[in-house]
Amino acid sequence: MKKLDKLILKSFLGPLLLTFTIAVFVLLMQFVWKYIDDLVGKGLEFSIIAQLLLYASATFVPMALPIAVLFASIMTMGNFGEKYELIAIKAGGISLRRVMMPMALVALLLTFIAFYFANNVLPVAMYKYRTTLYDVQRKKPAVSIRPSEYYDEIDGYVIRVNGKDPDGRTLRDIIIYDHSEGINRTNIIVADHGYMQSTPDDHYLVFTLKNGYTYSEPQDGEYNETRPLTSIGFDEQVLTFDISSFAFSKSDDQFFAGHYQMLNVVQLDSMVGALEDQLDFRYGEFQKMMVNRMRVYQYYQEHADDSAAYLDVAKLVADTTVEARNRYYEQARMQLQGSLNDVQMYQAMIDSDKEYINRHYIELMRKFTLSVACLLLFLIGAPFGSIVRKGGLGMPLVASVIFFVMYYVIGMISEKSVRESAMGPVGMWVSTFVFIPIGALLTWQATTDSSLFDLHTWKRWLRIKEKVKSGSESKDTHSPTEEEDVKGE
């Protein structure tokens, strides 16, 4: 490997790793902000949160890689151009294609790595991520009974305490509303003080109440009118609450199995074939249903030349009474309404099946499009950086954000079109097809040293234009008019 290649790779890999890390971090912070309510206040162990963040970070890799390649390529070539290193390299007889070659090989390698990751690692990471997130969302908040607040997270009970000692166990002035026997029978337990502790397995919460009363008042039954009140005093009473639902528990390993985001290319292709066979079967059912519904109309269609069939029906309707005709009309209306309802039902089922199939196609194509995006965005970023000749963080960051937002927005629009069957699965490649000509144009402009996208050329052209305009205005101001010429003569 030549020293020039080492210099180029060293200048390219640093921003690449930095940008990739920042992109994953930003996407991860967006995830944390979105699910902050599901993570805070539940007493989750650090290992559970770390696993969730790790799995979530893995799902962001296919999107972060293209951003990193785009930013790093613009920044590297921009630095070379701004420091006149690119001019020196060209003066040595080395073409721009040769300069871009080491970075292009890295981008090509990242393309294959991204596809391998999306096809083999991402389905497992997505499965772990979805399962862990579901378990975290299902877990109830940790038991936290605060003074002067009604706590109702335990099913069937509402607890209020007016005081709590610093040890966190001793409670003062306790009121417990017991609805566990139904809404028609409420027991109210009042205690002067008590102690709260959980069992070692955290499945039960034990209250030891001191010096209190239990009040019971039935709301139905034979004593509904009189509603007798029962009061029982106690020196000590122990209540046990089931809080097993507050503990973190893992779901069944097969809970999310078979979801399209957890499948690789081979599995997605097989699943799409099975779903399309199922859709064909649904079409066959619909056809059979419509034939059965329309069998009467089919009979008259087969005997369209037999006018007697129509005459018999007309004669039948004409000879019947008004009540009979109304009954015939009502039966026909009900038959038509039933057919319409069946058509709408099957239409909804078919649309749902198509959307589900399209989601599999989207996930299948995304594994390829996001991988190809690494190479595609490099072919845009590298020539663009050599043209604008601006390094640092400012210009490359702004340009990479603009290019990637354009790529992402076009991709989202085409993805929605594919999902709604407005376009076929090839619609997932629209953003790629749009950016290929842009990359080719930028590459041609950079390799031919065209000044079309050179900012300095445009600035010089505008400066010259302003000077020409100001010179013509001054000439017009000092040139004599025709009247002045005549007077002078």
Stockholm file with secondary structure:
# STOCKHOLM 1.0

chainA/1-489         MKKLDKLILKSFLGPLLLTFTIAVFVLLMQFVWKYIDDLVGKGLEFSIIAQLLLYASATFVPMALPIAVLFASIMTMGNFGEKYELIAIKAGGISLRRVMMPMALVALLLTFIAFYFANNVLPVAMYKYRTTLYDVQRKKPAVSIRPSEYYDEIDGYVIRVNGKDPDGRTLRDIIIYDHSEGINRTNIIVADHGYMQSTPDDHYLVFTLKNGYTYSEPQDGEYNETRPLTSIGFDEQVLTFDISSFAFSKSDDQFFAGHYQMLNVVQLDSMVGALEDQLDFRYGEFQKMMVNRMRVYQYYQEHADDSAAYLDVAKLVADTTVEARNRYYEQARMQLQGSLNDVQMYQAMIDSDKEYINRHYIELMRKFTLSVACLLLFLIGAPFGSIVRKGGLGMPLVASVIFFVMYYVIGMISEKSVRESAMGPVGMWVSTFVFIPIGALLTWQATTDSSLFDLHTWKRWLRIKEKVKSGSESKDTHSPTEEEDVKGE
#=GR chainA/1-489 SS CCHHHHHHHHHHHHHHHHHHHHHHHHHHHHHHHHTHHHHTTSCCCHHHHHHHHHHHHHHTHHHHHHHHHHHHHHHHHHHHHHTTHHHHHHHTTCCHHHHHHHHHHHHHHHHHHHHHIIIIIHHHHHHHHHHHHHHHHHSCCCCCCCTTSEECCSTTEEEEEEEECTTSSEEEEEEEEECTTCTTEEEEEEEEEEEEEECTTSSEEEEEEEEEEEEEEECSSTTTTTCCCEEEEEEEEEEEEECGGGSCCCCCTTSSTTCGGGCCHHHHHHHHHHHHHHHHHHHHHHHHHHHHHTHHHHHHHHTTTCHHHHHHHHHHHHHSCHHHHHHHHHHHHHHHHHHHHHHHHHHHHHHHHHHHHHHHHHHHHHHHHHHHHHHHHHHHHHHHHHHHCCCTTHHHHHHHHHHHHHHHHHHHHHHHHHHTTSSCGGGGGHHHHHHHHHHHHHHHHHHTTCCTTCHHHHHHHHHHHHHHHHHHHHHHHHSCCHHHHHHHC
#=GC SS_cons         CCHHHHHHHHHHHHHHHHHHHHHHHHHHHHHHHHTHHHHTTSCCCHHHHHHHHHHHHHHTHHHHHHHHHHHHHHHHHHHHHHTTHHHHHHHTTCCHHHHHHHHHHHHHHHHHHHHHIIIIIHHHHHHHHHHHHHHHHHSCCCCCCCTTSEECCSTTEEEEEEEECTTSSEEEEEEEEECTTCTTEEEEEEEEEEEEEECTTSSEEEEEEEEEEEEEEECSSTTTTTCCCEEEEEEEEEEEEECGGGSCCCCCTTSSTTCGGGCCHHHHHHHHHHHHHHHHHHHHHHHHHHHHHTHHHHHHHHTTTCHHHHHHHHHHHHHSCHHHHHHHHHHHHHHHHHHHHHHHHHHHHHHHHHHHHHHHHHHHHHHHHHHHHHHHHHHHHHHHHHHHCCCTTHHHHHHHHHHHHHHHHHHHHHHHHHHTTSSCGGGGGHHHHHHHHHHHHHHHHHHTTCCTTCHHHHHHHHHHHHHHHHHHHHHHHHSCCHHHHHHHC
//
